[in-house]
């Protein structure tokens, strides 16, 4: 199968597999995609077809919005680009495939920033909108990673950093009315948690559709919001890194970031529950367990031990968020949990905006193996689906609300690359992962895969079978390594590390450039190699699924 699948990959005509282009502007997108060298093949024709359907429908989600520049749109019923998602995490994933569109999407929010510093919460053909803030994924991290991954110039980084600094001032001025140092939600839409029981008896929009105003007649608002506060803490950390890059000290941003983290834990963290909750204006915690926990963790908040506890008690707990098709938006054991996935709901269904943010949280703490337990069923559901929806039924994996939704399209592209593909990293390394996608319903199957990508002019290919992964560099065999592991190379193809991604221990040999390296890896353990010398493998250990 290895040789035939590699031959299939090499003989593919990618443009034909993507299919007819829907609009003239898609020709430039196709050219950029082809320049990336990204191609995919599988022993499952259905998986291959869905992959290229995703690429084709991704092109459909790229068009002008508030001006004439094409940017990424949310897709489905959402005509435009939202700061909480499209303009941050979605564009961050897109930057590996269509970097010019990612640059344009990030830049659009700075270009349409209001004079007082407020970013639009969305950009649509009708223009920029400023009714609420709607923050989730940190823009600064996405910008930072895009800058490093694609070698952008410092002028662009300086422009974006200045815009985000002005927005930080706006938030500090208008969204800390209680003086806690945290960030407040004035409405449901401020966090994009539509229909969530987290915001029962809270208006959907700020008072008068003015993001500076909170309903004076509300008995409970404002909420000190953990996800908004975590967002700003993470933003400030990356603004510090940007400041250092462009010749400043960044000390002030570091201090502000630490102050935000301190406010987050002081105001929103319950040490007994080990959970982050909103706090209402009377000082009471709003004890509803939602995906706000994942949002906070995805902002790189918390220690390794705190993350491990979050996995054990919540994210990998089948009574909480670890449904058959995880992760739910409200804890499964909450009586307010509602699995209705036929609408834009954060009241229970598994949402693709949660899923596309998940890798940041898990990988930050080295829990790569547990992440695969979320990626595998999600990918299986997308392969079975007849469209790219916003939500999944957490019990059956059935596709829910809307279609041609860019977060689910990008989730498929991202998860295939993380499980079975070639993934360039902002730190200058490249991941080659040998895991096989597989269905989670009905009979046992394993779908062998082949993946290609061009990195700095070098053509890399990866073929995965049940036994092993094989890497070719410019057509020549470079590396063979056991299935269930990830090989980290630098961008020239020199080996840097091997990581265990299976729940089983990995015993075997990696053959790299003609030399054998013995492997003995436990789950999540990483063998680091420097100048051919191997260090003792280390990692955070494995957290098992929990049932109570």
N, C-alpha and C positions, 0 to 999 in steps of 0.2 A: 504493500500500500504506500510506503514512503516514497518510492521512486515514481509511481504513477501519479500520486497526488502532487508531487513537486512538478512533474511534467505538465499536469493540468494547470497549476498556478502559472508556470512560465509561458504556456501557450494561450492563456486567457487574453481576450480583448476587453479590457476594463470598460472602455466607453460603450461597447455593445451590451455588456452586462448591466451597466447603469441604465441604459435604455434611452429612448427619445427624450430630448430636453424640452421642458415645458415653455421656456421663454428665451429670447435671444441672449439675455444677460447670463444665462446658465453656461454658455460656451466658455466664458472666463473662469467660472467655477470648475468646470471639467478640466480645463488646462491646469489649474492649480492643484486639483486632486491628482491628476496624472503626474505632475511634477514631484509630488510627495512619494510617489512609487508605491503607495499603499494598495495592496491587493489581497484578496482572501479567497480561499477554496476550502471545501469540506467534503467528507465522504457522505454527508447528508445534503442532498440537493435542496431540501427545504431551508436549511440553515444558510446555504450559499445564496439562495434566492432572496431570503429575508435581509441578508446583509446588503445586497445591492439595491433592494427596495428602500432600505434605510438611507443609503447615499442619495438615491434619486429624490426621495421625499425631503431630505435635508436641503437639497437645492431649492425645493419649493418653498422652504421656510426662510429664504434669503431674498430680501427685496428692500427698496428704500422705505423709510418710515417718515420721520419728521422733516427730512430734506431729500436730496437726490442721491445720497450715498447708500448703496446696498449694505444692510446689516442683518444680523440674525433676528428672526422673529420667534415668538413663543410657539406659534402654530396652533392648529385646531381652531377653536372659536376665538382665540386670542390674537387679534390683529395688531401686532406691535411687539415692542421689546420692553421687557420688565426688568428693572434694576435688581430685584430680589433673585432673579434666576437667569433670564436670557442674557442680561448684561454682565453677569458674574460667572457663576459655575458653568452654565451652558457654553458661554464663549471661551472659558478656560479650557474645556474639553475640545472645543472646535479649533483651538489654536494649534493642535497637533495635526490637523488635517487641512484647514483653510486659514492660515495665519493672517492673510490680508483682511478677511472678513472679521476675524477676532479683533484686530487692531481698530477697524472702523467701528465695531460695536462698542468697545470700551470708550473710544474717543467721543462717540456720539453723546454720552452723558456729560462729559466735560464741556463739549461744544454747546450744549443746550442748558447748561447750568444757569440758574436764575442769578440775578445780580447780588442778591443777599446771601448767596452761597448754597441754596437748596438745589439738590439734584432732582430732575424729574423722576418720578417713580416709574413712569413708562414713557415710551416714545411711540407714537402712532401716526398714521397718515394725516390725522387731524392736528398733529403737532405735539409738543411736550406737555405732559400733565403733571400737576403739582398738588393734587388733592390730599395725598397722604405721603408717608415715607416708604413703607414696604421694604424693609431691610431683612435679609437673611444671610446669604453668602457674602463674605467680605470682598469688596471690589479690589482693595489694595493687594490682597494676596493673589488674586487672579491676574492683575496687571503685572505684578512682580514676576510671577511664574512665566507669563507670556513673554515678558521682556528678556528673561534669561534663556528660555527655550528657543526663541527665534532670533536672538541677537539684535534686538532693536536698539536705536541710538538713545543717548542720554537726554537729548532734547525732548523726545516724546515722553520719557519717564519723568522729566522735570515738569512738563506741562500737566501730566496726570496727577503727580504728587501735589502740585499747587492747587489744583481743583479739589482734590480730596481733602486737603487741609482746610480750605474754605468751607467745605461741607461739614467737617468735624466741628468747626466753630459754630455753624448754624445749629447743629444738634445739641451742643453744649449750652447754647443760648436758649433754645426753645423746648428742649425735651428733658429738662431736669428741674421741673417746677418745685419738687420737694427738697431739692438741695442735697440729694444723697450721693451724687457723683455717678449714678447709674443713668440708664436711658429709659424713658417712659413711653408706653403705648397709650395713645388716645383713642384707639379704635381697633376693630378686628383687622381691617385691611392693612394696618401698619406693619403687621407681620405676615400677611397673606394667608392667614389661617381661617379661611372661609368655612362657616358652619361648625367650627370647632366648639365643643362644650367649654373649652378654655375661655371663650368669649361670650358665653350666654349672658344676656342682659347688658351687653356692651354694644353701642352703635357700630355699624359697619364702617362708617366714615367719620373722620374728625368733625367737630362741631362747625357747621357752616361750610363744610368741605375745605376748611382752612387748616393746614397741618400744624399751625401754631396754637390752635385752640382746642381745648378739651371741654366736653359738654358740662356746663356748670350745674346742671340738674342731675347728673349721674350720682348715685349714692356710693359708687365704688371707684370711679376713675380719678386720677390716672393709675395705671398699673406700672409698677417698676418691672420691666420685662427682661428676663434672663437672656433671650436670644438677641434682642436689640443691644443689650449691654455687652454681651460676648462678641457681637459683631464689631462694635467700636473698639473693644480691647484688642482684637486681632488686627483690625484696620491700623490702629496706632503702632502696633509692633512692626508691621510691614512698612509703614510710613517712616519709622526709624531706620529700617534697612535702606530705604530709598534715599533718605537724607544723607546717610553715610556714603552711598554710591555717588551722589552728585556733589560731594565735597563739604557736607555739613557734619556735625557731630551726631545728630539724632538723639541726643540725651534727653531733650524735652519730650520727644515722642515716647521714648522708653519709659519715662516717669509717668506720663499720661496713661500709657498702656497698663502699667502696674496699678495705677489708681483705679482704672476701670475694672481690672480683675478683682481688686480688693472690694470694690463696691458690689460686684456681682456676687461674691461669696457672702458678704455681710448681709445683703438684702434678699437674695433669692435662693440660697443653698440651705437645704434642710439636712443636717448631719445625720439624723436618725433614719430618714428615708433615703439618704444619699441621692437626692433629686433636686433639680432646680425648678422653682415655682415662681409665678408672678406674685407680687405683693401689692395689695390694694392700698388705697390712700389712708386706710385706717390701720395699716401695719399688719394686716392679716394675710397669710399665705393662701393663694388660690390653689388648693390641693387637687389639681387635675393633672394626671400624668399623660403627657402628650409627647410628640416628637420634638418638643422644645429641648429635651435632653440631648438628642442626636445633634440638633443645631448648635448647641453650646459646645459639645465635644468636637464637632467639625470645625469649630473656630480655634482649635488647638488649646482648649482650656482644660486644666486639670493635670494631675500627676499620673504616672504609670499605674500606681496602685488605685487611684480613683477611677481610672478608666477600666481597670480589671473588675472592680466592684460594679461599675455600671453595666459591664457585659454580663456578669453573673446574675445580678438582680433584675435587669431590665432588657437589654438589647438581645440577649440570647436566652431569655426566659419565655417559655411557651405560654405562660399565664399573662405575660405583659406585651411584648412587641414582636416576639419571634414566632409569628404565625407560619403556616405551611408556606405561604408566599409573603415573606417579611418585607419591610418593617411596617407595622400598622401606625396610623397617625394618632390614635388614642389607645391606651393600654387595654388589652383584651378583657381584663377582669374589672374594668370600670363599668358600672351599670349604664353609663351614658355612651358606651361604645356602640356605634352604628355602622355596620359593614356596607351600607348602601353605596355602591361604587358607580352608580349611574348618573352622578352629578359631580360638580366641583365641590368636593367635600373633604375636609380634614377632620371629620368626626369619627373616623375608623378605618377607611380603606387604606391600602398601601399606595402611596403616592410616588410617582417617578421623581418628583423634586426632592423627596427624602432619599430615594435610592441613589440618585446621581451625586448627592452630597456625601454619601456614606463612606466611600474610600478614604476621604481626607481624615476622618476620625480614626478609622482602624489603622491605616498605614502610619499615621503620626506616632502611634505607640507600638508599631511592629507586629500587630495582630493580623497578619496577612492570611493565615489559614482560616480563621473564623470569618473573615470577609468573604472567602469563597463560598461559604455556606449561605450567604445572602445573594451573591452574584449568580450562582448556579440556578436556583429556582426562578429568579427574575429573568434570566436569559431564556430559560426553557419556556416560560410564559410568553415571552415576546416572540419566540419562534412559532409557538402554536397559535398566536393571535392573528386576527385578520386585519389588524390595523395597529397604529402606534398610539396608545391611549394615554390619558393622564393618570388613571387609577387602575388598580387591580383588585379583584376580589381576593382578600387575604386567605380564604379557605380553599378556593378552587383555581386561582390564577387567571380567571376569566377577565378579558379586557373590559374596561369600564368606559368612563366618560371621554368623549371627543376622539379625534383622530389626527394624524399628521402632526403630532405634538412633539416639538423639537427636544424636550428633555428625555422622552422615552426613545426617540431616534438616537440621540447621542448616548444614552445609557447602553443601548445595544452595541454601538461602535466602541464605546469605552470598555465595556465588560468583556467583549471578545478580545480586545487588545490586552487587557489585564490578565485574562485567563489563558489565552492561547496565542498571543501576538507579540509584536515588537513595539515597545512603548518608550519613546525618548523622554527623558526627565529633565527638569530645569537645572539640576545640579551637574549636567554634562554626562550623565550615564544613560544607558539604554537597557531596558528590561526585556529579556526573552523568557517567556513563561511556558512551561509544558504541562498544562492541564487540559483535559478534554471536556468540552461542553457536553451536557447530557440531559435527557428529559427526566423529570421527577415523577411523572405519572405513568402508570401502566408498565410495559415491559422494559427490561434493562437494555439500554443502548449506549454506545460510546461513539461520538462523532469525531473522527480524526480530522485534523485541520492543517492547512498550510497558509502562511502569512508572509507578506513581503513589505518592505519599506526602504526608502533611500534616505540615508543619513549622511550629510556632508559629502554627497557625491558617491558614497559607497552603497552598493546594493546588498542588503541583507535579506535572507530568506530563512524561515523557520518552519519545519515540518514536525508535527506532533502525532505520535502514535500511542497506543496503550502502553508501550514499553519505554519509549524515550522521546526526547526532542533532539532535532538535528538543525544546526545553524550553518548556513553557507554565507560566505562573504565574497561578493563579486563572482558568484558561480562556483566557488571552490569550498569544499568541506572545511569548516573551522572548528566546530565543536559538536560533540554528542554528549548528552547528559540525561540522567534518569527522569522519567515522568514524575510529576509531583514536586518539581523544583523550579526555581527561577534563577537564571544566570544573568548577572549584571556585568555588562561590558562598558568600556568607555566608547566615545563616538568613533574611534578608529578601529575598534574591535578587540581591544585588549581586555582580558578578564580581570574583574575587580572583586566579585563576590558570588556566592551561591546561597540561596535561601530555601529552606524546606517549607512547602506550602500544603502538604498533606497531613491529615490527622495521624497517619502511620509514620513511624520512623523510616527514614530513607537510608539504605545501605547500598553502596555501589561505587561506581567510578565515573568521573567526568573525563572525557578525552578532549583536550583543548590543544589545537595546533600540533597534534601528534604526540603530546605528552599526557600521561594518565595522572589524575589527581584522585586519591581515595576520598570517599564521602561517607560521613556518618552524621546525619542531620535529624534532629527531633523537630516536631512542628514549630514553626516560627523561628527556628534557629538559623543563624547566618554565619557562613564561613567567609571571612574576609581574606583576600589575597593581595599582598603588596610585593611587587618585584618577584613574583613567583613563590613567595613565602606565605604559608597559610597560618593564620591565627587560630586559636581555639574557638570553635563555634559558640555563639552566645545568642540569647533571645529572651523574650518575656515569658516563655512557656505557653501552654494552651489552656483556654477557658472552655469547658465543656458546656453544651446546652443544659439548661436548667428547667425544672418542671414545677417548682413551687415558689 
